[in-house]
Amino acid sequence: MADDNTPWDEMSNAPGGPPKEGPTVVNFAAEKAKRADPKARKSQFFTATMLDGKDVPVRNWLVAGLIPSGTVTLMTGDGGTGKSLLALQLATACALGKRWLGKTVAGGRALFVSAEDDEDELHRRLADVLDAEGAGFDDLDQLALRSLAGEDALLTELDTRTGKQKATDLFSELDAFLTDLAPALVVLDTLADLFPGNENDRAQARQFIGMLRGLAIRHDCAVVLLAHPSLSGIQNGTGMSGSTGWHNSVRSRLYLERVIQGDDEPNPDARVLRTMKANYGPTGAEIALTWRNGVFVADEPETGLDRGARRSKAMRKFMELLRLFTEQGRDVNSRAGRYYAPTIFAAHPEAEGITKNAFADAMECLFSQGAIRDAEVDRHRRKTTIIQEVE
């Protein structure tokens, strides 16, 4: 086989390389010359056979299943939900080698960069976090902080003519500092302060995330970028921020949201952290949290019996409300929008505290069981799709 030292111009004759006879579409001699050019990209073309005999790399996680290392995780949450505090708890857990929300965290150095909170606010929040961990500031020699509040915090500059971005002096300063720090985690708070472009521009979003991913790769760390969701992202429960380019460019996305039932918030201290995207693991996971004494604490996990009972209740109530609405001549549908059944049912006075997400889960179960169906009907001389009970 061809190993890492095999000259590119000899690879056409190397075992596993292109056949000796016949032309090849790759000019290996030219590729070899590119590799010697200091101006060339660091990435290189290689044949898959060069991987033969090498150990398959182990995937590294900062938090298994939630936050992968070597890439960017986007954590969104509306203003005031506590995403900055939650991320500061994560950085502290990383520096102390402790658990976060009941999850094991790969220990190591951490950097928390805030463009929103000043040093006094970071001090106050850290005091609460350390009190909850039973630790002191003298235990946090592995955590570095920086407040950019009140300063120009942009990490890139945008050329409005070409739409391309280049690193600012602050980005270069951050890059150099990470070289010395060798962190396991970098938290950047928040996107709106750090990014100079249009959040609805997909190309700009992808380029910015690409530059942050370059940091994650170069320094072999997890980068967690905090952001506010758009209004539509809040309303439809996805927590999306601006263009879909943000969601599509990252490899993991978490969404911290309040627990709302209809128009009410029964417990203002309750939150849910949802896994909205996980290229390297399952999506749909939820961690129920409660704010206590200045920090977020994970609630006791539901048992399988409790979960089954909660789903059964939501399915029963979904059917009751669907029948009620049908009797009243009121249509609901299974698509997001004004007549989305889970949203309407969660706001109903007889919802019994069942949330929109619980109704959405119940609706999918009822569809899979064949208890309900999508039906096309005529309404005001137009075709529309509504949910109907299967007789």
N, C-alpha and C positions, 0 to 999 in steps of 0.2 A: 504494500500500500504506500501511498504518498504521505510522508510525515510533514511536520511544520517546516522542515528545512529543505524540502524538495523544491528545486528551482522551477519556476513557473514554465519556463520553456522546455522542461523535460517532462512535465506532467502528462503530455499527450502520449508519452511512452511508458508512464508509470502504471503499475498494476492498479486496476480500478479506474484509471483515467480514461480519456477518450480513446477509441480504437487507434491502433498504429496506422492502419490503412484508412484512406479516405480523409477528406478535409474536416476541420473542426471550426465551429463558429467563434471560438475564443482564441485570441492572440495572446498566448501565455507570456511570451517575451515582453509584450507591451505592458501586461499586468505587472510583471516583475519590475519594469522600469518605473511604473507609477508608485510602487511600494517604496522605492528608493528616493522618490521626490518629496522633499520636506513640505511642499505646498499641497500635496495630495491629501485626500480625506483619510482619516484613520481607518474607516471601514474598508474591507478588502473582499474581492471575489475569492471564493474557494470552492473546491469540489466537495460534495457530500462524503466522498470516501475518506477525506481527511479526518472525519470524525470517528472513523473505525478504530476501535481499540481504546478510545478515550472514555473515561467515566462520564455518565450522564450527569450534568450538574444538578445539584440539589436545589430546589426552590427555597429561597430564604424569605422569611417573614419577620416583620416587626411584631405583628399580632396575627397569629395563624388564622387564615380564613377571612381576615378583615383588612389588614394593611400589609401589602407586600413590600419587600425591600428592593432597592434598585430601580424604583419607578415612582410615579406620582399618584397619590390618592387625593381625591377632591372630597372635602367634607363641607356640605352645605347646611345652612340653617338660617331661619329668619332672624332679624335683629332682636336681641334680647332672649333668644332661646337658650344661650349658654354654650355655644360651640367653642368660643375662645377658652372658657373655663375648662371644658371637657378636654380640649387639646392640651392645655397646660397640665392637666392631671396626667395625660398620656406622657408628656415630656418628663414629668417628675417621676412617674413610674419607671420609665426607661432609665433615667439617671440613677434611681435607687435600686433598680433590679427587682421591682415589685410588680404585682398584678394590677391590671387596669380593667375595671368593670367585671372583675372575676376572670379575666383572660390573662394568660401568660404573655409577658412582653419580653422580647429579646433585649437584655440589658446592654447599656453602652452610653456613650456621651450623647447629649441631645442639645439642640439649639432651638430656642423659641424666639422668633422675630415678630414683633407686634407693631403694626402701623396705626393701631387704634388706641391702645392703652399706654399711658405714661408709666414711668418707673414706679411711682407711688402706688398706682393701681396694681401693677404686677406684684409688688411687694405684699400688698394686702391679700391678694388672691393666693399667692404662694404660702402665706402664713396659714390660711385655712386648709390648704391642701396638705401641708406638712403636719398640721395638727391632726388631720384625719389619718395620716400615715404613721403617726407616732414618731416623727423624725424632726430634725432641726435643720436650720440653714447650713450649719457646718457639715451636714451630710450631703450637700448638693454641689460638691466640687465637680461633678460630671455634667452639670446643667449650665449652659451659657444662655444669656438673655440679651436682647437688644430692643429698645423702644425707639421707633421712628416717628412717634406721635408728634405732629407739628412740623415734620420735615418733609422734604421731597422724597417719597419712598418708592418711586418708580424703578423697577428692575430692568426695564427695556425702554428704548426710544423708538418711536414710530416714524418712519419716513412716509409722510402722507402722499408723496408722489408715487412711490413704488408699493406701499403697503407692507414693506418688510420692516422687521425689528432688529435692533442691535443692542448688545448689552450696555447698560449704563456703568458709570464708575462704581455705583453701589453694587451692581451685580458682580463686577470683577472683585470688589472688596469681599463680598460674601464668598465667592469662589475660592479666593486665597485663604480666607479664614477657615473654611471647611477643610482645606488641605492640611492645616495644622491641627484642627480639632479632631478629624477622623470620626465623625459622628455616626450613630446608628439611626438618628432621627433628626429631621429638620422640619419645623412647623413655620409656615408663612401665613400671617394673618393681617389683612385679608386681600383677596383678589382685586377688589375695587380700588385699593390704594396702591397696588403694586403693578398693575397692568395699565398701559397708556392708551390702549386702543378701544375699539367698539366691541363690547361683549357679544353682540349679535352677529359679528363677522366671523364666520367659521374658519376662514384661513388664518386670521389673526389669532384666534383661540388656539388652533392647532400648533401654530408656530411658537406661541408663548409656552404652552405645555411642553413642547419639544425641547425648548431651552432649559426648562426646569428638570425635565427627564435627563438631560445631559448632565446636570449637577448630580442627580441621583445615581447615575451610572458611574461617573468619574469618582465619586466619593463613596460608592457602595453603601448607600443609605436610603432610607424611606423619606420621601418628601410628602408632607401633608399640607395641602393648600386649602385654606378656609375661604368660603365664599357665601354670599347671600343669594338665595334663589330668586328667580324672577316672579312677578305677580302671578303669572299663569302657572309657574312651577309650584307655587304655594297652593293655588286653587285646585289643581288637578292631583295634588299629592305626590308629584314626582320629585319635587325639590330641584328641578332643573334650573340652571343659571344661564340666561341669555341663549346663545346659539347651542344647538345640539353638538357643536364642535367640542365643547368642554366635556360633555358626557362621553363622547366617542373617543376623545384623545387620551383620557386617563384610563388606567387599567383597573381602578377600584374607585367607587364612589359611595359615600355614606351620607345619610340625610338625618339630621336631628330635628325633630318636630314636636310641637306641643300635642297633647291629647285633647282633641276637640270632639264634642258630641253635639251635632247640630250647630247651633250658634253659641253653645255653652262650653266652658272649660271647667269641669267639675273639680279638678285638682290643679291649681296653677303651678305646683311644684313637680308635676309629672311630665316626663318626656319619653320619647321612643327614638332609639337610634336604629335606623334601617339600612340594610345593605342593598343599595339600588343597582350596583354593578360590581361584578367580581369576575374578571377574566380568568382568574386562577382558582376559583372556588365557587360555591353555590351562592345564588342571590336569594333575596327574600327573607334572610335572617333578621330577627328583631331583638333588641335588648331594651327592656323596660327599665327606666331610670326614675329616680326621685331625688330632688335637690334637698339636702339636709345639712345644716350647719356649714354652709358655704361651699359644699362640694356635691357632685352627683354620685349617687350610690346605686348599683344595680339591684333591682328588685329580686326577690326570691323567684327562681324559675318555676313556671307552671309544670305540674305533673301531666302525664299523658291523659289521665282521667279528667283533670280540670280542663285541658285544652279541648277534649272531645265534647265535654258538657257545654263549653262556651260556644263551640261551633254548632252544636245541635240547637241551642237556643237561638242563635243568629239565623239559622235556616228556618226554624219554626216561625220566627217573627217576620222574616222576609216574606214567607208565603202568606201570613196573615195580612200584612200590609199590601201585598200585591192584590189579594182578593178584595180588600177594602177599596183600593184605588180603582180596580176594574169595575166594581159596583157603582162607584162615583163617576165613572166615565173619564178617569184621569189616566193618561198614558205615561209609562216610564220606559226607558230603554237601557241597554247594556253597554252603551258607549258613553264616553266622557262628554259632558256638556250639560245644558240646562235641565234636561230630563233624565239625567243619569240616576238610576234607581238607588244605588248605595248612598249617594249624597242626599237625595230626597228623603229616603227612609230614615237615615240617621238624624235628620232634623225634625222628624215627626214627633209629636208629643207622646206617642205610644211606643217609642223606640226602645224603651227600657234600658237606656244607657248603652246600647250597642253602637259602636263607632262605624264610620264609613268604611274603613278597611275591613272590619269584621263582616259587614254586609257584603262587601265585594268578594271576600273569600266564600261566604255562604252562597252567593249567586253562582260562582264558578262550580261549587259542589252540586248545586241544584241543576245546573246545565248538564254536568257530567252524568248525573243520575237520571236525566230525562224528565225531570219534574217540571221544567220550564223550557220554553223555546223562544227564539226570535221569530216573529211573524210580521209579514209585510201587509199593511192595511192602507186603505184610502182615508186620508184626513184632509178636508178642505181642498179636494181635487188634487191632492198630491200623495204620492206614495211615501210612506214612512214605516220604519221598523220599530216595533214595540215588543216588550216581553209579555208572553202569555203563559198561563198555566196549561200544562198538558193534561187533558181530560182522560 
